[in-house]
Amino acid sequence: MDAQKTYTADELIELEETYGAHNYAPLDVVCTRGEGVWLYDVEGNRYLDCLSAYSAVNQGHRHPRIIEALVEQAGRLTLTSRAFRNDQLPLFYKKVAELTGMEMVLPMNTGAEAVETSLKVARKWGYKVKGIPDNQAEILTVSGNFHGRTISIISFSDEPQYRDGFGPFTPGFKVLPYGDADAVEAAITPNTAAISVEPIQGEAGVVVPPEGYLRRIRELCDEHNVLFIADEIQTGLGRTGRMFACEHEDVQPDMYVLGKALGGGVYPVSAVAASGEILGVLNPGDHGSTFGGNPLGAAVAAASLDVLVEENLVENAHEMGQYLRDHLAEINSPHIDHIRGKGLMIGIVLKPEAGGARWFAKQMAKRGVLCKDTHRDVLRLAPPLVITKDELDFALPIIRDVLMSDPH
């Protein structure tokens, strides 16, 4: 292939469809550059990014401080494996521990890896600390969950597509209705090690549980000596107008699972944060990752957290989220059923007769706003947390006009 050749969007799409596995169905926008809240395609068109790579780009595309940390660290040291120590990982540990209010941190790369870590830790804690008989530990999960697509994780998914053709599945999980604290209480047994929930479900369509649900889970976990695992991979690090979505109910889980925005949109970094008693069950060799905790990722993540805190992005997510939801509520579209979410994590739920959200996402893309349909009838809006009112004012008329259009 001629590296100097300039490819058109259609040529690049054709190459991707020819040589790439068809495990995604992206909108046909071929991005080549990003800056702040904006993306640019190979034909020079500009788009307002209202997806933020599923919340991985909370700090905006190519935030200068994060890129500076990336480049500076890349010029010194990128990878040692965990066979040796490096001078960036301890600083990353300290920042995450202080931010989460936890005592210990275990670094990984992807969100799914961090979820798998939380499951392994919960099981070992159940056996070594709680005293559950060997190989009898149960972990409670909830319907509509999305924690990744590994074999263990899809074993407790109730999305048929995620499971079709991938069995046999990993045992040890019990799936309960989301938002139903009574179901949690009824499901707990002496063999229950943990319950894992998203404080707001992202992939399910920005589903917000009833007020008090997380608090009741916390109470039940305390009562029955069960670990509360909060998957804040999408909801954490400012997305919902709080540093962590659990804070909306003043709840502290036993384990935070973090990812996406932890890497500032430039490098995959994830982590589990918990108490010393919980993460202390691991011994050398029990769990690990060659790239997890590498100095490049640690430096990037530390800068990403500094940007969130020092540039008040959590507060901006709260303010801009309220502004966006207020204006969306004024759209008198026959297609909108209701709008839900917190902060800059918003789902526009369409009526079934609208024919699905995909058509609306495509129309918005044609007019310069990128968002994503999810669970057929939901448009997910989640712009970078650096967004301003002026930038939202660019998107709102487009969103309004498309939602007022007739897809038929």
N, C-alpha and C positions, 0 to 999 in steps of 0.2 A: 504493500500500500504506500502510495506517495504521501509522505508526511507534510509536504508543502502544498498539497492540493487543498483548495477551499471547497468544502462540501456544502451542498444545499440542505435545508431541513428535510426535504423528502428523501434525499440520498442517505442521510444519517438515520432516518427512521427505517428505511429499507435495510440498511446494514444491521441495525439493532434487531429488527424482526427476523432477519436471516440467521444471525449468529448467536443471538441471545436466547436463553431459555424463556419461555413465555409465562413467567410467574408473576408478572405485573401487567396491568392494562393502563398505562399512563395516558394523560392528555397529550395530544400531539403538539406540544410546545418544546422546542429544543433549546434549552438554556445554555448560555455560554459565559455569562458573567453575572455577578451579584454584588450589590452594595447596599447596606442598610436594609430597608424594607423592599428594595427593588430587585427584580430579575430582568435580564436582557436576553433575547434569543439570538440565534445566528443570523437572523435577517434584520437585526437592529431594533426590533420592537421592545417596548418597555412594559413590564407587568408589576403590579403591586402583589407581593407574596402574602397571601392570606392563609397559608398552610404552615409555614416555618419548618418544613421538613418534619412534620408531626411533632412540633415543639422542640426540635433539636437546634433551631436557629433563633432561640429567644433573644439573644444579644444582637441579632441582625446579621446580615451576610458580611463576612470579612471585617468584623469589628477591628479597628486598628490596633487596639491594645492586645487583643488575642492573637492577631497575626504577628505582631511584634514578638510576643512570647514564643510563638511557634518558630519563627525564623531564628530568633536568638538561640533557643535551645537546640534547634536542628543544626546550628553551626558548632555546637559543642559536644552533645552526646544525645543519641536517640534511643538506644536499646542496650541493655546489659543482661536481660532476663533477671529473674529474682534470685539467681545463684549468687549475685553480688548486690550490694547496696548502692543506691545512688543518692545524690544530694537534693533531688526534687521531691521524691516520694514522701519524706517526713513532713515537708511543708504542706503538701496536698492533704495528708492525713489530718494535720492539725486544723486546716481550714474547714474540711468536711465535718470533723468532730464538733468543732465550735458552732458551725452553722446548724447542725442537726440536734445539738444537745446530747450527742452520744459519746461513748467512751472509746470505741474502736471502729476501724474502717477496714474493709476488704475491697481492694480495687480489681475491676475486671475491664472488659472492653465494650461489649454490647449489652443492651438492656436484657436480652434473653439470657445471657451468661449470668448477669446479676440476679435474675429471678431464679435460675437454677441454683445459684449459690445460696439464696435465701431458703430454698427448699431443703437442700442438703444440710444446712446449718440447723434448721428447725427440727429435722429428723434426728440429727445427732444430739441436739439439746434434749429432745424428748426422751431418748434412751439414756443418756449419761447424767442428766440433771433431774428430769421429772420422774424417771424410772419406768417408762413405758416398756413392756416386754419387747424383746428384739423382733424387728420386722413387723411390728403391729401398729406403728405410728400412722395416724390419719391426719391429713391436712384438709381443712375446709376451704372451699373456694365458692365462687358465686356465678350465677348464670350471666351471660353476656360479657364475661371477662375476656380481656386480651392481654396476655403477658409475654407473647412471643410465639414461635412456631417450632420449637424443638419437640421431640417425641414426648418427653415428660409433660411439657406445657400443653400440648394439644390433647393430652390424655384427660385433662379436666376442662377442655373447651366444649361448649355446646353449639358451636358453629359447625354445621355439617361439612362445609367445604374444607375446613382446616383438618378434619379427621378422615375424610374419604380417601381410602387407598393407603393409609399410613399405619394401620394396626399391625400387630397387637399393641395395646396401650399399657402404659405404666400404671400399676394399681396404687392404692393408698390415698385416693382423693375422693372427696364427697362434694358434689355441686349443689348449692342452695340458691333459692331465689334472691336476686340482688335487692337490697333495701329492706329485707324482712329480718329484723332482729330476733323475732320470736322463733324463726326457723333456725337461726344460729344457736339459740339457747337449747332448742330441742335436739340439735344434731351433736352437741358436745358430749363426748364420752370420756372415760378415764384414759383412753388411748389417743385423744385429740392433742396433737402437738402444737398446731398453729391454725390460724385463719389468714388467708391472703386476699386482700381486696384492693381495688383502685378506688380512691376517695371520690373521684368522678370518672366514669367510664368513657374513655376517648373513642376507641374504635367502634364501640357499640352505638355511637351517635351522640356523644356528650350527654350522658345520662347522669343526672344528679340524684343522689339518694335522698330519702326523706330526712328532714331535720331531726337530729338526735340519733341517727343510725350509727354513726361512727362512735359516738359517746357510749351507746349501749354495748357495742362490740368491745370497747375498752373495759367497761364494767364486767362483762361476761368473762373476758380473758383474765382479768384480775381475780375474779371469783373462782375460776376453774383452773388456774395456772396454765393458761394457754397463751402462746405468743401471737401478738397482733402484728402482721406483716403488712405494711402500706406500700403498695407499688405506686410510687410517685414519679415514674419514669417520664410520663407525659404531663402530669399535673404539677409536679414539683418545680422548684427553682423559678417561682414567680408567675407561672402561667395563669393561675386563677386569681391573682390579686393578693395572694399571700405567698410567703416563701415556700410553704408546703400547704397543700389543700386540706390536710388534717387540721390545720390551724383554724379553719372556719368553724370547727366545733371544739376548739381548745383541747385537742387530743394529741397525745404523744404516743406513737406506736412503739412496739419493741424493736422493730426493724424497719428502717427506710430502705427501699430499693430505688436507686437513682441511676439515671443515664441521660441520653439525648442531650439536653442543654448543658450537661456537665462538661461536654467537650466543646462548647461554644460554637457548634456548627462547623468545626474544621477538623476534628479528630475524634474517633470513637473512644469514649471513656464512660465507664459505669462503676457503680460501687454499692456495697451494702454497708450500712452504718447501724450499729447496735451497741449494747452494753458489753462490758468485759466478760460478764458471766456467759453471755450468749455466744459471741464470737470466740471466746476463750476455749470453747469445746474443740476447736480445730488445733491439730498438731502439725508440725512440718511434714509435708507429703500428703496430707488429707485432701487438699484442694489447691488449685493454683492455675496459672496461665502464664505462658512465656511472655506475652505482651502486657498482661495486666500489671499496672503500676510502673510502666516504663517511664523514663524521665521526660520524654517528649510529651506524652499524655498528661503526666502530672503537672508539668509547667503550663500546658494549655488549660487544664481544668482549673488550676489555681487562678489564672488570669480571668477565666470565664466567671468564676465566683466573685472575684473582685469587681468586675464590671457590673454584675447584677446588684451588688450591695452599694458600691460607691456611686453608681449612676442612677440609683433609685428606680430601678426597672420594675420592682415589685409594686411600688406605689403607682407608677405609670400604668402598669397593667390594670390595676384597680380603677383608676380614673378613666383611662381610655376605653376599658371594657364597659364601664357604665355608660359612657358617651355613645359607644357603638350600639349597645343593646337598646338604649333609649330611642335612637334614631331608627333602628330596625323595627321597633315596636310600632312606629308611626306608618310603616308600609302597609297599606290596605290591600294586600294581594289576595286574590281568591285561592291561591295555591298554598298559602301558609297555614299550617295547623296551629303551631305554637313555636316559641323560641325559648331555649333553655341554655344554661351555662353559668359560669362565674368568671370574672376577670376577662381575659382575652381568649377564653376557651368557650366558643359559642356554637350551638347547633340550631340551624333553622330547619324545623321539622315540617315537611310538606305533606299535604293530604294525599292519600293513595291515588286519587283521580288525577293528580298532577303527572303521573306516569314515571315517577322516579326523579332523583336529583341530578343524574348524570347530564341530561340535556341542559339544565340550568348552569352547571359548572362549565360546560363547553361554551355556552354563550357568554358567560362572564370572561372566560379566557380570551375569546375573540375581541373583547372590549378592554382588555388590559388588567383584569383581576383574576388571580389564580387561587382557587380554593378546591376542595375535594368533596366528592359525594361519598357517603359512607352508609352502610346498611340500607341501601337503595333510596330511602326517602329523606335522608338528612344531608344538608349542606353544612360542612364544618368550616367555621371561620376561626383562624388562630394566627393572626399576623405577629411578626416579631414584636417584642415588648418595648422596643425603641420607637414605636410608631407615634406619630403626632396627630393632632386634630386635623391639620391641613391634609395629611396623607389619608386619613380616614374619610375626609370630605371628598377626596378624589374617588374613593371606592363606593361611597354610599349611593350616589346617583346611578352608577352602573348596576349595583346590586338591586336597587329599587326598580329600575327599568326592566331588567331581566326577569325579576320576579313578577312583574306586571304583564309580561309577555305570555302569549299563548303557545305552549309547546306542541300543540296539535295542529 
